[in-house]
Amino acid sequence: PPEVDATGSPRNFRRDELLQFLRDLGQASSLSLEDKAQLFAAKLTETMPRSRMQYRIEGARMLTGGKSLFINLPEKLQEIYNTLERQNSIENEQKPRILEEIEQIPTIEFTATAYALMENEQRIDVIVKRTGPINVYQRAIKQQPFDGNISPDHQSESRKGALSRLDIDEDPQMAILEFASSSYAVLEREQRVTVEVVRYGFANSVVHFRLDTIDGTATAGEDYIKLSEEFKMEPGQQEKKITINVIDDNQWEPDETFFVKLSIPDGEETHTKLGSKTVALVTIINDDEPGFLEFEEAIVLVKESVGKAEIKVVRVNGADGRVTIHYRTEDMDAKAPKDYERVDSELIFEHGEISKVISIPIINDLEVEKDESFAVELYNPTGGAQIGKHGKTVITIINDDDYKTIANKLASLVQIDLDQLSVTKTTWGQRFYQAMNVNGGDLANATFGSYIGHSLSFFWKVLFAFVPPTSIAGGWLTFFISLVFIAILTAIVGDVAAIFGCLVGLKDSITAISFVALGTSLPDTFASMIAAKTSRTADDAIGNVTGSNSVNVFLGLGLPWLVAAIYWESKNLPFTVKAGDLSFSVLVFSVCCIICMTVLILRRYLGFFGKAELGGPTIPKYICSIFFVLLWVGYLTLSGLQAYGHIKWQS
């Protein structure tokens, strides 16, 4: 049964569809609720079955500049929607955060996870870096010829990380030196680590600097080779890489650290200054043992609305060789599969790899409930690895009432968007409003063609707005009054066509199969075009044409003839219709129809046409289009020649 909203009204979608859409959309989104509602409504309208009546209404509205029955997304939302559809078409792949691919939210983080300083320096600078789009203020950088000076604000691309902002003297001859990074790490087996000193400011001179290593938990001579040496940079050189040797002793020991201090020799202070990163921390990662595998955190909190819990497993005190470990979930007060998806799988750590992330799907059911927890346990390590002190972690699912409120609001907005597309839920006032405004009042999505169509059809749109909406009397009043309007309009069109034929010197039979037929068939043409673009098969596009013509032939001719026959029979007089020029036109039309249907059948089975009734390879597609147009031109030409006596035809 259909779900209902808070007012008891039925919805056109189910709650789990909305939840899955929000998961696919991702949490890193700056879209408004209205934008998200539009995206979901567009997705629903794409998957909902569409009747041929909808295509005909859409075709008529397109001609007259009316409001579309389908959602037209703005360019930005359309790009997001297309990306979402592409991701959904990829089977058995994890769906990434769609909006993270298109529009990243700015993030703030430290440039390093560790800092060090000498006590006598009496201060330490930590650097916070912002990544992602900068929407408030962005400084433009104009390229200038290199003149020996490097601006402290704009470093070369070879610079790693973000340099600190210094209070630089106005002396243009001053050079600034500092480490490119505050910390470095190296596997013990690599036996060397490279630190980098960078220069900015004045670069057109020789500068000297000194590096000295200082023991931390690592000891010079046992864990690394002591360095105490002076180096120099040549004119124009902006960076200098120095290698420090590490001793691989093949003995297990915990990860160890030492420091590298940057200083300026005596006599260099006049044209060289130190930046903020004058001490670098070097970590020697022990890789002589397989190591211990453990969870990074013993307790992990995750919001239910996030959709998954990400748990980090780290490898400490060794990274030698390839090791594996299994992990599994265990119920606590959170139960699988109601609250989360049960997992029992394996992690593989390659040689030197020190971290992995486990992802466990969380079920967001929008039910009001207390916080719940489940556990994840590591077991069965291989390759000599052992389980560390955090072999089990507890995941607590935090109830997210704010998210539920937002989801309910979003559901209401989606239903409003869908109701606006419905032709059965409009009031009389809305009909007049839509008839008197371009694109039904949606000026943001109106095109130039919408204004032209609205201007040409304004009178008729307002006139037909007097037809009662379908919400009155179950739609029957709409049906019968529409028939009256159509009958009156048909009589007017017939008289106008006859007068036009007299003015230009055309016979009624030619006027009927050309101008009148073209005018009455334009909505069908547009309806078929829309169906061809939006429907997954050619059935709606072709069925719209054949269905329309069958109604015209069997009902449009049969019903008037039946009424006329009954009328003349009541007068005891025969009902006789003499054959005229149309008999030849009907024959030519029938032949053209047979040819057309034959081509469509051939297109379905021939690879040359892509085995498709519509579209297909470019050249065959255009050949078919031109051929069908020529059939229509040939039909008009032969009918006209016969009507004026150039082709003799005995009825």
C-alpha positions in Angstrom: 0.0 0.0 0.0 1.2 3.6 -0.6 2.7 5.4 2.3 1.1 8.5 3.7 2.5 11.8 5.0 1.8 13.5 8.3 -1.6 14.7 7.0 -2.7 11.3 5.9 -2.3 12.0 2.1 -0.7 9.3 0.0 2.8 9.7 -1.2 4.1 8.9 -4.7 7.2 7.3 -3.3 8.4 5.1 -0.5 10.6 6.2 2.4 13.3 3.7 1.7 13.7 5.1 -1.8 14.3 8.6 -0.3 16.8 7.2 2.2 18.7 5.4 -0.5 18.8 8.5 -2.6 20.2 10.5 0.3 22.9 7.9 0.8 23.9 8.0 -2.8 23.9 11.8 -2.7 26.2 11.8 0.2 26.5 14.0 3.3 29.2 16.4 2.0 26.6 18.5 0.2 25.9 22.3 0.3 22.7 21.8 -1.6 19.5 23.3 -0.1 16.6 21.1 0.8 14.7 22.5 -2.2 17.5 21.4 -4.5 17.6 17.9 -3.0 13.9 17.6 -3.4 14.1 18.6 -7.0 16.8 16.0 -7.7 14.8 13.2 -6.0 11.6 14.3 -7.8 13.4 14.2 -11.1 14.6 10.7 -10.3 11.1 9.6 -9.5 9.6 11.0 -12.7 12.3 9.2 -14.7 11.3 5.9 -13.2 7.6 6.4 -13.1 5.6 4.9 -16.0 4.4 7.6 -18.4 1.2 7.3 -20.4 0.7 8.5 -23.9 -1.7 11.1 -22.6 1.2 12.7 -20.7 3.3 12.9 -23.8 0.5 14.5 -25.7 -0.1 17.1 -23.0 3.6 17.8 -22.8 3.7 18.2 -26.6 0.8 20.7 -26.6 2.4 22.6 -23.7 5.7 22.8 -25.5 4.0 24.3 -28.5 2.2 26.9 -26.5 4.9 27.8 -24.0 3.1 26.1 -21.1 4.4 24.5 -17.9 6.2 21.2 -18.5 4.9 18.0 -17.0 8.5 16.9 -16.5 11.0 18.4 -14.1 13.6 20.7 -15.9 16.6 20.9 -13.6 19.0 23.9 -13.6 22.4 23.2 -15.3 24.2 22.6 -12.0 21.6 20.2 -10.6 21.4 18.4 -14.0 25.2 17.8 -13.9 24.8 16.3 -10.4 21.9 14.2 -11.5 23.8 12.9 -14.5 26.7 12.0 -12.4 24.4 10.2 -9.9 22.8 8.2 -12.8 26.2 7.2 -14.1 27.2 6.0 -10.7 24.0 4.0 -10.3 24.6 2.3 -13.6 27.8 0.7 -12.4 27.1 -2.6 -10.8 28.9 -4.2 -7.8 31.0 -1.0 -7.1 30.9 1.1 -4.0 29.1 4.3 -4.7 31.3 7.3 -3.9 30.0 10.5 -2.5 28.5 12.1 -5.6 28.7 15.7 -4.5 32.3 15.2 -3.3 33.2 14.7 -6.9 31.5 17.9 -8.0 31.6 20.3 -5.1 34.0 19.8 -2.2 33.3 21.4 1.1 36.3 23.4 2.4 38.3 21.5 5.1 40.7 22.7 7.7 43.6 20.7 9.0 47.1 20.9 10.4 49.9 20.7 7.8 51.7 18.1 10.0 50.8 15.7 12.7 53.9 16.4 14.8 56.0 19.4 15.7 59.2 19.8 17.6 61.3 22.7 18.9 64.4 23.5 21.0 63.5 24.7 24.4 65.6 27.8 24.1 63.6 29.0 21.1 60.7 29.8 23.5 58.0 29.5 20.9 56.5 27.1 18.4 54.4 27.8 15.3 51.7 25.4 14.2 50.2 25.8 10.7 46.5 25.3 9.9 45.8 24.7 6.2 42.5 25.2 4.4 41.7 23.0 1.3 38.8 23.0 -1.1 37.0 26.0 -2.7 37.5 29.5 -1.3 34.2 31.2 -1.9 34.7 34.3 0.4 37.9 35.7 -0.9 40.4 34.5 -3.4 43.6 36.3 -4.3 44.5 36.4 -7.9 48.1 35.7 -8.8 49.6 37.3 -11.9 52.6 35.6 -13.4 55.7 37.9 -13.4 59.2 37.4 -14.9 61.6 36.0 -12.4 63.8 38.7 -11.0 65.6 36.8 -8.2 62.9 37.4 -5.6 60.4 34.8 -4.6 57.3 36.1 -2.9 56.6 34.5 0.5 52.9 34.3 -0.4 53.3 32.3 -3.6 55.8 29.5 -3.5 56.9 27.3 -6.5 55.0 24.1 -7.2 57.9 22.1 -6.0 57.2 23.3 -2.5 55.4 20.6 -0.4 52.8 21.8 2.0 52.0 25.4 3.1 54.8 27.8 4.1 54.4 29.9 7.1 53.7 33.7 6.8 56.6 35.6 8.2 57.2 39.2 9.0 59.8 39.8 6.4 62.0 42.9 6.4 61.6 45.2 3.5 65.2 44.4 2.6 64.9 42.9 -0.9 68.2 41.1 -0.4 67.0 38.9 2.4 66.6 35.1 1.9 64.4 32.9 4.2 65.3 29.3 4.9 63.2 26.6 6.6 62.3 22.9 6.4 59.7 22.0 3.8 58.0 19.8 6.4 58.0 19.6 10.1 58.1 15.8 10.2 59.4 12.9 8.2 59.0 9.1 8.4 61.1 6.3 7.0 61.0 2.5 7.1 64.1 1.2 8.8 64.9 -1.1 5.8 65.1 1.9 3.5 68.3 2.9 5.3 68.0 6.6 4.4 65.7 9.5 4.9 65.7 12.7 2.9 64.9 16.1 4.5 64.3 19.2 2.4 65.3 22.8 3.1 63.6 25.4 1.0 64.4 29.1 0.3 62.1 31.9 -0.5 62.5 35.7 -0.6 65.8 36.7 -2.4 67.2 33.8 -4.3 69.9 35.3 -6.5 72.8 34.7 -4.1 74.7 31.9 -2.4 73.4 31.0 1.1 74.9 28.7 3.7 73.1 26.8 6.4 73.9 24.0 8.9 72.1 20.8 9.8 72.6 19.0 13.1 70.9 15.8 14.3 69.7 15.5 17.9 68.8 12.2 19.6 65.3 11.5 20.6 64.3 7.9 21.3 66.7 7.0 18.5 70.4 7.0 19.2 73.1 8.2 16.8 75.5 5.4 15.9 72.9 2.7 16.8 69.8 3.8 14.9 71.1 6.5 12.5 74.3 8.2 11.3 74.9 11.4 13.1 74.8 14.5 10.8 76.6 17.8 11.7 77.5 19.5 8.5 77.3 22.8 6.6 75.6 23.1 3.2 75.0 25.8 0.6 72.5 26.8 -2.0 73.7 28.2 -5.3 72.1 31.4 -6.9 68.6 30.6 -8.2 68.4 27.3 -6.2 65.2 27.2 -4.2 65.5 23.9 -2.4 68.2 21.5 -1.1 67.6 17.9 -0.3 69.9 16.2 2.3 70.1 12.5 3.0 70.5 11.1 6.5 71.5 7.4 6.8 69.4 5.1 8.9 70.9 1.9 10.4 68.9 -1.3 9.7 69.9 -3.6 12.6 67.5 -6.5 11.9 66.4 -6.4 15.5 62.9 -5.7 16.7 62.5 -2.4 18.6 59.6 0.2 18.8 59.4 3.1 16.4 62.0 5.7 17.3 62.5 9.3 16.6 65.3 11.9 16.3 65.4 15.6 15.4 67.2 17.6 12.7 68.0 21.2 13.6 68.4 23.9 10.9 70.7 26.9 11.8 72.6 29.7 10.0 76.4 29.9 10.3 78.1 33.0 11.7 78.3 35.8 9.2 75.2 34.7 7.2 72.7 36.7 9.4 73.0 39.8 7.3 71.3 38.3 4.3 69.7 35.1 5.5 66.9 34.4 8.1 65.3 31.3 9.4 61.6 30.6 8.9 59.3 29.0 11.4 60.2 25.3 10.6 63.7 25.1 12.0 63.4 21.6 13.6 62.2 18.5 11.8 61.0 15.3 13.5 62.2 12.1 11.9 60.4 8.8 12.8 62.1 5.5 12.1 59.4 2.9 11.6 60.5 -0.5 12.7 59.9 -3.1 10.0 62.0 -6.0 11.3 58.9 -7.7 12.7 55.4 -8.3 11.2 54.0 -6.0 13.9 50.8 -5.8 15.9 47.4 -5.2 14.4 44.9 -3.3 16.4 42.1 -0.7 16.1 43.2 2.8 16.3 40.3 3.7 18.7 38.6 1.5 21.3 35.3 3.4 20.9 33.9 4.8 17.6 30.8 7.1 17.4 28.8 7.3 14.2 25.6 9.1 13.3 22.9 6.9 11.9 22.4 9.3 9.0 26.0 8.9 7.8 25.1 5.5 6.4 28.4 3.7 7.3 31.0 3.4 10.0 34.6 3.7 9.1 37.0 2.0 11.5 40.8 2.3 11.2 43.0 -0.7 11.8 46.7 0.2 12.3 49.9 -1.9 12.2 52.4 -0.9 14.9 55.9 -1.9 16.0 56.7 -3.6 12.7 55.7 -3.6 9.1 57.7 -6.5 7.7 56.1 -8.9 5.2 52.6 -9.5 4.1 50.1 -10.2 6.9 46.4 -10.7 7.1 43.8 -10.6 9.8 40.1 -11.3 9.9 37.4 -9.1 11.5 33.7 -9.7 12.3 30.8 -7.8 13.9 29.1 -8.8 17.1 25.6 -7.7 18.2 25.2 -5.8 21.4 22.0 -3.7 21.8 22.3 -2.9 18.1 21.2 -5.9 16.0 22.0 -7.0 12.5 20.5 -6.6 10.0 18.0 -4.2 11.5 20.6 -1.6 12.6 23.7 -2.5 10.6 24.9 -5.0 8.1 26.7 -8.0 9.5 30.3 -8.3 8.3 32.9 -11.1 8.5 35.8 -10.5 6.2 39.6 -10.2 5.9 42.2 -7.3 5.8 45.4 -7.7 3.9 48.5 -5.6 4.8 51.2 -5.7 2.2 54.9 -5.3 3.2 55.4 -1.8 4.7 51.7 -1.0 4.8 50.7 0.3 8.2 46.9 1.2 8.1 43.6 0.0 6.6 40.0 1.1 7.0 37.0 -1.1 7.6 33.6 0.1 6.3 30.4 -1.2 7.9 27.0 -0.1 6.4 24.7 1.4 9.0 20.9 1.1 8.4 19.1 4.4 8.6 15.5 3.6 9.3 14.2 7.1 10.4 12.7 5.5 13.5 13.0 7.3 16.8 15.2 5.1 19.0 18.0 5.4 21.6 21.7 5.1 20.9 22.7 1.6 20.1 26.1 -0.2 20.0 27.7 -3.2 18.3 31.3 -4.5 18.4 33.9 -5.3 15.8 36.5 -7.9 16.7 39.9 -8.8 15.1 40.8 -12.5 15.0 43.0 -15.0 13.3 46.1 -13.0 12.3 48.6 -14.6 9.8 52.1 -13.9 8.6 53.5 -13.7 12.2 51.5 -10.6 13.1 49.8 -10.4 16.5 46.7 -8.7 17.8 47.5 -5.5 19.7 45.9 -4.0 22.8 42.8 -2.8 21.0 41.6 -6.1 19.4 38.0 -5.1 19.8 36.2 -1.8 19.3 32.7 -0.7 20.1 30.7 1.2 17.5 27.9 3.4 19.0 25.2 4.5 16.5 24.0 7.9 17.6 20.4 8.6 17.1 20.1 11.5 14.6 16.8 13.3 15.2 17.8 16.4 13.3 18.5 14.2 10.2 15.1 12.6 10.6 13.4 16.0 10.7 15.3 17.1 7.6 14.3 13.9 5.8 10.6 14.4 6.7 10.8 18.0 5.4 12.5 16.8 2.3 9.8 14.2 1.7 7.1 16.9 2.0 9.0 19.1 -0.5 9.3 16.2 -3.0 5.6 15.5 -2.8 4.9 19.2 -3.4 7.2 19.1 -6.5 5.4 16.0 -7.8 1.9 17.5 -7.1 2.9 20.6 -9.2 3.5 18.3 -12.2 0.1 16.6 -11.8 -2.8 17.6 -14.1 -5.3 16.1 -11.7 -4.4 18.2 -8.7 -4.7 21.7 -10.1 -7.4 24.1 -9.1 -9.4 26.4 -11.4 -7.3 29.4 -10.2 -4.0 27.6 -10.9 -5.3 26.8 -14.4 -5.8 30.5 -15.2 -2.5 31.4 -13.6 -0.6 28.9 -15.7 -2.5 29.9 -18.8 -1.8 33.6 -18.4 2.0 33.2 -17.6 4.9 32.0 -19.7 5.9 28.4 -18.9 3.1 28.3 -16.3 4.8 31.0 -14.2 8.2 29.2 -14.0 10.1 32.1 -15.7 13.5 30.8 -14.5 13.3 27.8 -16.9 11.4 29.6 -19.7 13.1 29.6 -23.1 12.8 32.0 -26.0 10.5 29.5 -27.7 8.3 29.5 -24.6 7.7 33.2 -25.0 6.9 32.9 -28.7 4.5 30.0 -28.2 2.8 31.7 -25.3 2.3 34.9 -27.3 0.8 33.1 -30.3 -1.5 30.9 -28.2 -2.4 33.2 -25.3 -6.1 33.6 -26.4 -6.6 29.9 -26.8 -4.9 29.0 -23.5 -7.1 31.4 -21.5 -10.2 30.2 -23.4 -9.5 26.6 -22.5 -8.7 27.5 -18.9 -12.5 27.8 -18.5 -12.7 24.0 -18.8 -13.2 22.8 -15.3 -10.2 21.0 -13.6 -10.3 17.2 -13.4 -10.6 17.5 -9.6 -14.2 18.4 -10.0 -16.8 15.6 -10.4 -14.2 12.9 -10.9 -13.1 14.4 -14.2 -16.4 13.7 -16.1 -17.3 17.4 -16.2 -13.9 18.1 -17.7 -14.4 15.4 -20.3 -17.8 16.5 -21.6 -17.1 20.2 -21.6 -13.8 19.6 -23.4 -15.7 17.7 -26.1 -18.0 20.7 -26.6 -15.0 23.0 -26.9 -13.3 20.7 -29.4 -16.5 20.5 -31.5 -16.8 24.2 -31.6 -13.1 24.6 -32.4 -13.3 21.9 -35.1 -16.1 23.8 -36.9 -14.1 27.0 -36.8 -11.0 25.3 -38.1 -12.9 23.7 -40.9 -14.5 27.0 -42.0 -11.1 28.8 -41.7 -9.4 26.1 -43.8 -12.0 26.3 -46.5 -11.8 30.1 -46.6 -8.0 29.9 -46.7 -8.2 27.4 -49.6 -10.4 29.7 -51.6 -8.0 32.7 -51.0 -4.9 30.8 -52.2 -6.7 28.7 -54.8 -6.4 25.3 -53.2 -9.0 22.6 -53.3 -10.6 21.5 -50.0 -9.0 18.0 -50.4 -5.5 19.5 -50.6 -6.1 21.9 -47.8 -7.3 19.1 -45.6 -4.3 16.8 -46.1 -1.7 19.6 -45.9 -2.4 22.6 -43.7 -5.3 21.2 -41.6 -3.5 17.8 -41.1 -0.2 19.5 -40.3 -1.8 21.8 -37.7 -3.7 19.0 -36.0 -0.7 16.7 -36.1 1.9 19.0 -34.6 1.0 18.1 -31.0 1.4 14.4 -32.0 4.8 15.2 -33.5 6.1 17.0 -30.4 4.6 14.2 -28.2 6.5 11.6 -30.1 9.7 13.6 -30.0 9.4 13.9 -26.2 8.7 10.2 -25.9 11.7 9.3 -28.1 14.0 11.5 -25.9 12.7 10.4 -22.5 11.4 6.9 -22.9 13.7 3.9 -22.6 12.1 2.2 -25.7 10.6 3.3 -29.0 7.1 2.0 -28.1 5.8 5.2 -26.7 7.0 7.3 -29.6 5.7 5.0 -32.3 2.6 4.0 -30.4 1.6 7.6 -29.9 1.5 8.1 -33.7 -0.3 4.9 -34.5 -2.7 5.3 -31.7 -3.5 8.9 -32.7 -4.2 7.9 -36.3 -6.3 4.9 -35.3 -8.5 7.2 -33.2 -8.8 9.7 -36.1 -9.7 7.0 -38.6 -12.0 4.7 -36.6 -13.5 7.1 -34.1 -13.1 10.4 -36.0 -14.8 8.9 -39.1 -16.9 6.1 -37.6 -18.7 8.1 -35.0 -19.9 11.0 -37.3 -21.0 8.4 -39.9 -22.9 6.4 -37.3 -24.7 9.5 -36.1 -25.5 10.6 -39.7 -26.7 7.1 -40.6 -29.0 7.0 -37.6 -30.3 10.5 -38.5 -31.1 9.7 -42.1 -32.6 6.4 -41.2 -35.0 8.2 -38.9 -36.0 10.2 -42.0 -36.4 7.0 -44.1 -33.8 8.2 -46.4 -30.5 6.5 -47.4 -27.2 7.8 -46.1 -24.9 8.1 -49.2 -21.3 9.5 -49.3 -19.9 9.8 -52.8 -16.3 9.1 -53.4 -14.1 12.1 -54.3 -10.4 12.9 -54.6 -9.6 11.5 -51.1 -9.8 7.9 -52.3 -6.6 8.3 -54.2 -5.0 10.1 -51.3 -6.0 7.3 -48.9 -4.5 4.7 -51.3 -1.2 6.6 -51.5 -1.2 7.1 -47.7 -1.8 3.4 -47.1 1.2 2.5 -49.4 3.4 5.0 -47.5 2.3 3.5 -44.2 3.2 0.0 -45.4 6.6 1.2 -46.5 7.2 3.0 -43.2 6.2 0.0 -41.1 8.5 -2.2 -43.3 11.4 0.1 -42.6 10.8 0.1 -38.9 10.7 -3.7 -38.9 14.0 -3.9 -40.8 15.6 -1.4 -38.4 14.7 -3.7 -35.5 16.7 -6.7 -37.0 19.5 -5.2 -39.2 22.8 -4.3 -37.6 23.3 -1.5 -40.1 20.6 0.4 -38.2 21.9 -0.6 -34.8 19.0 -3.0 -34.4 16.9 -0.1 -33.1 13.6 1.3 -34.3 14.7 4.8 -33.4 18.1 6.4 -33.3 21.1 4.1 -34.0 24.3 4.9 -35.9 24.5 8.5 -37.2 24.4 8.0 -41.0 21.6 5.4 -41.1 19.7 7.5 -38.6 19.7 10.6 -40.9 19.0 8.5 -44.0 15.8 7.1 -42.4 14.8 10.6 -41.2 15.2 12.1 -44.7 13.4 9.1 -46.3 10.4 9.5 -44.0 10.1 13.2 -44.8 10.3 12.4 -48.5 7.5 9.9 -48.1 5.3 12.8 -46.7 6.4 15.1 -49.5 5.7 12.4 -52.1 2.3 11.8 -50.6 1.4 15.5 -50.9 2.8 15.7 -54.4 0.9 12.7 -55.8 -2.3 13.7 -54.1 -2.0 17.2 -55.4 -1.3 16.0 -59.0 -4.3 13.8 -58.9 -6.6 16.5 -57.5 -5.8 18.8 -60.3 -6.2 16.2 -63.0 -2.5 15.5 -63.8 -2.9 11.9 -62.7 -6.0 10.2 -63.9 -7.8 8.1 -61.3 -11.1 6.3 -61.6 -12.8 6.1 -58.2 
